[in-house]
Every structure is written in C-alpha cells, then in structure tokens.
Amino acid sequence: MPDVRLICDASGVRLDVYISSRNDEYSRSFYKQLIKDGKVKVNGNIPSKSGILLEEGDIIDLEIPEPVSAENKPQDIPLDIVYEDRDLLVINKPQGMVVHPAAGHHDGTLVNALLAHCGDELSDINGVIRPGIVHRIDKDTSGLMLACKNNDTHLKLADMLSRHEIVREYRAIVYGVVSPDKGTVDCPIARSSKDRRKMAVAKDGKPSVTHFEVIQRYVEATDLSLLLETGRTHQIRVHMSYIGHPVAGDPVYASRKDKFGLNGQALHSASITFIHPRTGEKMHFEAPLPPYYTDLLGKLTPLKD
C-alpha cells in the first residue's frame, strides 16, 4: 500500500476536509471511510473520528489501498456499440454507468464490459485501470464516447482531442428559460477552491468554451444543443450553472432541488465527428435521445411565443 504524508499548514480545519482538499483523487466520503478503517494517523495516532480539528504542523499519514485492477475483471455487461473496427469503438453509454474503476466503483464499469468484449485488444496507455479510454463522460451523462483498441489509435485520437479536432455535440435540458437563441460561454475552469470535489469558473483556470443553441423553450426549462470547443471536466455542467441555467437533475451544480424526479443530470452526448486516424475517413455518429430525456420533454409545457 502506498503511503501519503501531509503536513498541515492551517489550524482549525477538519481532518477529512483537509485531506480531501490536498488530495482530490478520491472523494471526501472515501477519506472518511479510510479514517474509520484506521488507515489514517495524525502525529502517529489513529484519530477517534473524521471531524477532529487539526493544528498547523500536524503530520498526517495515510494508507491508501492499491486500486483494484480492471485487467482481471472482464464482465459480461451489454454494450451498445454504435461502430467498431480493428482500431476503435464508438459506444453509446447509458446514464448511470461509470466509465472506469475507481474508489467505490470497482466493477460494473464500461471498462469491465470492454475487457469482456475486446479481451487484450485495448490500448494500455492509461494503464490497467483505464484500458482503451481516451476520454470519458460522467457517470450520469449518457451518450457517445470513443474507446481505442491500440496505442497508435489512442495517441492520434488524444492529439485530435487536444487540438479540438473532434466535434462533440450534446443535448441538455436546463432549468429556466434561456433567452438568446444562440450563445457562447467563454470562461476558464479550474478546481473549486471552496470544494475540491467540484469544478468552477476561475480566472486562473484552463480556457473553456461552450457554444449553445436553443432547441425548444418550455415554461420551466429549455432544451439546448451544445458544442464543446474544449473538453474540461464537468464543462457543460459548470458553464450552464455559471450563466444561471444549471442542467436539470444535476446533483452537484444545480442549487435548487430537482423538481423532475431525475436520477442524474439531463445531459446526453448526442453526436461525435472525427477523422479516422488510420483511414483518414470522416466519421460521424449519432445517438438518439434516451428514454429518461424524452420522457422529461414529454412532461414539460412548451412556452408559447
């Protein structure tokens, strides 16, 4: 087990809050469980609870278990494969499926399904935990994403992503009535200084650009088409919340309680367009709106002109 040592540089902060703010690889709940399991020591002693207050100079030692390897865990989970060849796959991921194993999600992920479907024919650039994964979408975001079968394809697609040469169109139902028919949110995004589990618009963040267009306005919501010019973590969710129209059902960035009974944000990766890295052919794929999305649209009242 790898050891992590932190030296507290503040006083009066909770132990679990401090650890999660200094190491955002895992969630605060993960660190709480780690403390409960006796895997955290403060000045050589096991704390009685996760909420003890630290003093400046306290030495915190953590034992973080090695991540569970996905290499040995292929699982026969159905995949909605939109396209497949010897180099890559285009997958229509359902809402609720985690892309790769992580704390709290050691199996049942897209990677586990890919391992069963592809065997050892997956790129290994991102290691045994994320074989084949060149980009990801959030657990509760549905729709299209790419997976790579070899390292050459992985490197080329990763380069295309970094150059913004892969066009990704999303659909989102957001709270409130969006007034302009079209718009662009050009605001940098960084890890939130207030909550390390969240992203936020920040002056020192990475450049982030989202284009949106109104599909249909409703009394309480708006159906949008969105194009990502960049691909930051939670980009659409952060940008829509920033302009006052958070994605419906978003448990993190929507301040109001979900009124529609959703199990996650109404965000769908609807289409993807790219140049095939081996053949040079232009590829375009679309995924129809899933039932959770169309069901919500059916419940909404269109706004009259």
VENKAMO-V653187 format. One record per pair of residues at least 4 apart in sequence whose C-alpha atoms are under 8 Angstrom apart, sorted by the first residue. I is the first residue (numbers start at 0). GAP is how many residues later the second one is. Records with the same first field share a line. If there is no record, write none. Layout:
BEGIN
I=GAP  GAP
END
This chain:
BEGIN
0=62  63  64  65
1=61  62  63  64
2=58  59  60  61
3=57  58  59  60
4=54  55  56  57
5=53  54  55
6=49  50  51  52  53
7=10  46  47  48  49  50  51  52
8=46  47  48
9=44  45  46  47
10=42  43  44  45
11=41  42  43
12=4  5  40  41  42
13=4  36  37  38  39  40
14=4  35  36  37  38  39
15=4  12  15  16  19  34  35
16=4  11
17=4
18=4  9  12
19=4  6  7  8  11  176
20=174  175
23=172  173
25=4  5  77
26=4  170
27=4  169
28=4
29=4  73  74
30=4
31=4  18
32=4
33=4  5  6  30
34=4  5  11  12  14  15
35=13  14
37=8  9
38=7  23  24  25
39=6  7  20  21  22  23
40=4  5  6  19  20  21
41=4  5  16  17  18  19
42=15  16  17  18
43=15  16  17
46=5
47=4
53=4
66=35  36  62
67=33  34  38  61
68=4  59  60
69=4  31  36  37  41  42  58  59  60
70=44  57  58
72=34  39  42
73=38  39  40  41  42  45
74=33  37  38  40  41
75=36  37  40  41
76=31  35  36  39
77=35
78=12  13  14  34
79=11  12  13
80=8  9  10  11
81=7  8  9  10  203
82=6  7  8
83=4  5  6
84=4
85=63
86=61  62  63  66  191
87=58  59  60  61  62  65
88=57  58  59  60
89=54  55  56  57
90=52  53  54  55  56
91=50  51  52  53  195
92=4  17  49  50  51  52
93=47  48  49
94=44  45  46  47  48  169
95=43  44  45  46  168
96=11  12  13  42  43
97=7  10  11  12  40  41  42
98=10  11  12  37  38  39  40
99=5  9  10  11  12  29  30
100=4  5  6  8  10  28  29
101=4
104=4
106=5
107=4  5
108=4
109=4
110=4  18  19  20  21  22
111=4
112=4
113=4  5
114=4  5  7
117=4  31
120=28  29
121=9  10  26  27  28  29
122=8  9  10  25  26  27  28  31
123=4  6  7  8  26  27
124=6  7  26  29
125=4  5  6  7  8
126=4
131=15  16  17  18  22
132=13  14  15
133=12  13  14  20  23  24
134=10  11  12  23
135=9
136=4  5  8
137=4  96
139=123  124  125  127
140=123  124  125  126  127  128
141=125  126  127  148
142=125  126  127  144
143=125  126  127  128  142  143
144=124  127
147=5  6
148=4  5
149=4
150=4
151=4
152=4  124  125
153=4
154=4
155=4  121
156=4  120
157=4
158=4
159=4  5  6
160=4  5
163=65  66
164=109
165=106  107  108  109
166=60  61  62  105  106  107
167=59  60  101  102  103  104  105
168=56  57  58  59  100  101  102  103
169=55  56  57  97  98  99  100  101
170=52  53  54  55  96  97  98  99
171=51  52  53  54  75  76  94  95  96
172=48  49  50  51  74  75  93  94
173=47  48  49  50  66  71  72  73  74  92
174=45  46  47  70  71  72  73
175=43  44  45  46  69
176=40  41  42  43  44  45  68
177=36  39  44  67
179=34
180=32  33
181=29  30  31  32
182=28  29  30
183=25  26  27  28
184=23  24  25  26  54
185=21  22  23  24
186=14  15  20  21  22  52
187=13  14  15  16  17  18  19  20  21
188=10  11  12  13  14  15  16  17  18  19  43  46
189=9  10  11  12  14  15  16
190=5  6  7  8  9  14
191=4  5  6  7  8  9  10
197=54
198=34  35  39
199=38
200=4  37  38  41
205=26
206=23
207=21  22  23  24  27
208=19  20  21
209=16  17  18  19  20  25  26  29
210=15  16  17  18
211=12  13  14  15
212=11  12  13
213=8  9  10  11
214=7  8  9  10
215=6  7  8  86
216=4  5  6  85  86
217=4  5  82  83  84  85
218=81  82  83  84
219=80  81
220=79
227=8
230=4
233=4
234=4
235=4
236=4  9  10  13  16
237=4  8  15
238=4
239=4  5  6  7
240=4  5  6  12  13
241=4
245=4  7  8
246=6  7  18  19  20
247=6  10  12  14  17  18
248=5  9  10  11  12  13  14  15  16  17
249=4  8  14  15  16
250=13  14
257=4
259=36
261=4  30
265=26  27
267=21
268=18
269=16  17  18  19
270=13  14  15  16
271=12  13  14
272=9  10  11  12
273=8  9  10
274=5  6  7  8
275=4  5  6  7
288=4  5
289=4
290=4
291=4
292=4
293=4
294=4
295=4
END
